[in-house]
Amino acid sequence: MSNESTNKQLYLKRYPQGIAGPEDFEVREAAIPTIGAGQLLIRSHYLGVDAALRLIMRDSDEFLFRVQPGDLVHGSVAGEVIESNHPDFRAGDFVNGSTGIQEYAVSDGSGLEKCDTSLAPLGSWLGGFGVSGLTAYFALTEECKPQPGQTVLVNGAAGAVGSMAGQMAKLAGARTIGITSSAAKCRWLKETLGYDVAINYNAGDLYQQLETAAPERIDVIFDNVGGNILDESLRFINTRGVVLLCGSTSQYSQEEMLGPRNYIWLGTMRARMQGFVVFDYADRYTQARNRMSKWIASGHLVLPEHAVDGTVSDFPAVFQRMYQGENLGKTLVRLPAAS
Ligand SMILES: NC(=O)c1ccc[n+]([C@@H]2O[C@H](COP(=O)([O-])OP(=O)(O)OC[C@H]3O[C@@H](n4cnc5c(N)ncnc54)[C@H](OP(=O)(O)O)[C@@H]3O)[C@@H](O)[C@H]2O)c1
């Protein structure tokens, strides 16, 4: 039972095996925290459901962050400041930050961003106008640099990052190919995001579908998922092409994460693989958002969201269904506080 005077929080119960599900998490209720000098209290409105969370819930210390059994689940949240003893924040400000999957959080302000909701709705600051969109923006403009007429392939194309990458590649003048898991999602890629070609990796031979889709080969592979989908695509990389390693969603739930098989094509095609972390560009987020705002205003960019109404308790099931491909765009849990 939840009541409005408690803080519902999500903890990791055990390391997940395979795709994480509700049985791997535990909901606890604590008192709403109080703030001290220099601190502020945030009430969460939106919980960001990020594919990368599965990567850090592994029994391994290889990655930047780690969530272990008994830890509050790490996650990005957008919400409202409801009390502040901090000189830079006032009650009523909207903010986002990695304050964890919980209803209320105390912060000293570090790592928080103010959200101007006249630029984009609050939830979008976790999605297309937040890290997902910024990832697509900097990966494309700084690393891949697609030229007009070139071919850009995005896998995980209907997801939070992929849906933004496809639109931005199109804005750069590229021909875009998106890969996703169903005919309905393929339709959405073409009709809503403007992909030139959409491939359903569950419908027949992927190699043949790629061969038909990319007769002049592929200049940029924007890789969100890794695994077999990346492997088949590598056979079509163009001379001096770029394979942008954004993420490897297909591997995060595997006991043993496997690397690319067909890398040999990179050698013969003088192509390169490029690692990427969006946080390297943190000092340029405002510049990117200014440009994105113009694209939004001119109708050339949409911020797709899959917002599910629920509570902190619903987060695990929404996370699981995202891994099963339910989402179009950024997956969010919209808490009652948002209404
Ligand atoms: N480098 C960076 O700085 C950075 C920043 C943010 C995110 N990322 C990475 O970007 C990637 C996408 O993250 P996101 O938050 O935008 O998630 P997302 O793409 O919105 O959601 C995950 C999607 O992955 C696909 N998927 C799940 N299991 C799969 C499998 N076995 N094979 C193929 N596709 C599978 C599903 O789409 P389908 O229906 O199409 O299968 C699902 O909807 C992640 O790998 C994440 O780590 C990187």
The ligand as a Gaussian input file, in Angstrom:
#p B3LYP/6-31G(d) Opt

LIG

0 1
 N       26.795000       5.895000     -26.021000
 C       25.997000       6.685000     -25.310000
 O       26.381000       7.746000     -24.839000
 C       24.569000       6.241000     -25.094000
 C       23.623000       7.093000     -24.512000
 C       22.315000       6.633000     -24.378000
 C       21.982000       5.346000     -24.791000
 N       22.936000       4.546000     -25.330000
 C       22.627000       3.199000     -25.824000
 O       21.649000       3.319000     -26.834000
 C       20.971000       2.077000     -26.952000
 C       19.477000       2.341000     -27.060000
 O       19.005000       2.761000     -25.788000
 P       17.541000       3.351000     -25.589000
 O       17.475000       3.795000     -24.169000
 O       17.271000       4.273000     -26.717000
 O       16.622000       2.049000     -25.683000
 P       15.455000       1.788000     -26.744000
 O       16.123000       1.596000     -28.059000
 O       14.382000       2.801000     -26.605000
 O       14.821000       0.421000     -26.223000
 C       15.408000      -0.805000     -26.384000
 C       15.034000      -1.402000     -27.748000
 O       16.023000      -2.357000     -28.066000
 C       15.473000      -3.303000     -28.948000
 N       15.931000      -4.633000     -28.514000
 C       15.768000      -5.235000     -27.324000
 N       16.344000      -6.449000     -27.320000
 C       16.881000      -6.612000     -28.558000
 C       17.606000      -7.656000     -29.182000
 N       17.915000      -8.786000     -28.542000
 N       18.006000      -7.485000     -30.468000
 C       17.702000      -6.343000     -31.124000
 N       17.024000      -5.322000     -30.596000
 C       16.621000      -5.460000     -29.316000
 C       13.940000      -3.180000     -28.877000
 O       13.506000      -2.599000     -30.105000
 P       13.043000      -3.504000     -31.372000
 O       11.565000      -3.632000     -31.239000
 O       13.492000      -2.698000     -32.534000
 O       13.766000      -4.821000     -31.233000
 C       13.717000      -2.183000     -27.752000
 O       12.618000      -1.357000     -27.981000
 C       21.360000       1.246000     -25.737000
 O       22.267000       0.253000     -26.137000
 C       22.023000       2.246000     -24.817000
 O       22.997000       1.656000     -23.987000
 C       24.214000       4.969000     -25.495000

